[in-house]
């Protein structure tokens, strides 16, 4: 099954399931669904940063400081966070990611999804999925901040990152 054929839960403004449809249709019609964002750090506290492949359905060839993706129909946010992190990092046996907060992302241009933000420590050697990730590195926070001023970053990841910084400052 292709990514576009994956079945997603469609949710309302309160994150209640109101239907289901294929991912490609959800994107084309701007239907609200669920996503997970997992900040992965290595043993030295560096953040996993990557550039998405040119074949991604949304934000192709953009940089991101999160691994993650859509939550499948009937799947919990927690299960999706672990599945997506292990898939994209190319590891097994990752600790269960820690949920930090959830927010509604809406760019006003047809991209809207409930976004659960997580963090996880990855001490395992990563082997990112070639079909998902074109480039990757673990970078110190200061380097991530510097790179935010250059290149194209996924807008939903930037929104999650800003909220994560505010969450940690308030925490």
Secondary structure, 3 states (H helix, E strand, C coil): CCHHHCEEEEECCCCCEEEEEEHHHHHHHCCCEEEEEEEEECCCCCEEEEEECCCCCCCCCCEECCEEEECECCCCHHHHHHHHHHHHHCCCCCCCCEEEEEEEEECCCCCEEEEEEEEEECCCCCCCCCCCEEEEEEECHHHHHHHCCCCCECHHHHHHHHHHHHHHHHC
